[in-house]
């Protein structure tokens, strides 16, 4: 599987170089470069999906547990008081978050406040709403679990954008990542839009920006430079894979208590 990931990385690197080289020689090359980036992202998504589909279910389960155990045991997570996290979808082959969310909601007695996504429309509009138990999640029309807009008492759930206190951490999904923090999403723009809005809110309120941590299977981590990015793409501060934590930004090194880059358990 690691060889398959390496072959995919090499193929994507060649594809990216070819696309960007051609666009550089064309008129209006800035627009062409952007078109080439989007095309490369689509090609890369296709390759990553094939790789994820090929992972043996038992290996996937092992990696799911390893990633969640690393997060749950980490001092930087134990000290987190308010965070956003995605609710994993098996059909999308995302790193599972059920164990992580369940343990937090069942055993922390409200010490940690959890917000999870609710997609509002097809225009990249996603809200992060507060939940207090795993049963607050219901399946939407695409069979993806998300919170209802109101709680059991009929009261509107707290939106993280209207909360009085900042969040410490955002746990992100993605199709692929690299060790410089580049993230390849699924193309909808929901997370990048939310991250931009929350970044602006935190800046306006003079809050510390939350740590952006992505969960990743080993096969999703590609070589640096393979994932193309635009100005609207948000890099992550750290990755958590079955091998351990990969801190990327200075904020991650400082707040996670790690001293250098590379793999850390």
Secondary structure, DSSP 8 states (H G I E B T S, - for coil): -HHHHHHHHHHHHHHHHHHHHHHHTSSSHHHHHHHHHHHHHHHHHHHHHHHHHTS-HHHHHHHHHHHHHHHHH-HHHHT--EEEE----GGGT----HHHHHHHHHHSTTSSEEEEEEE--SSS-EEEEEESSGGGEEE-TTS-EEE-SB-TTS-B--BGGG-SS--SEEEE--SEEETT--EE--SS-HHHHHHHHHHHHHHHTT----EEEEE--GGGEE-TT-S---TT----SEEEETTEEEE-SHHHHHHTT--SSSEE-
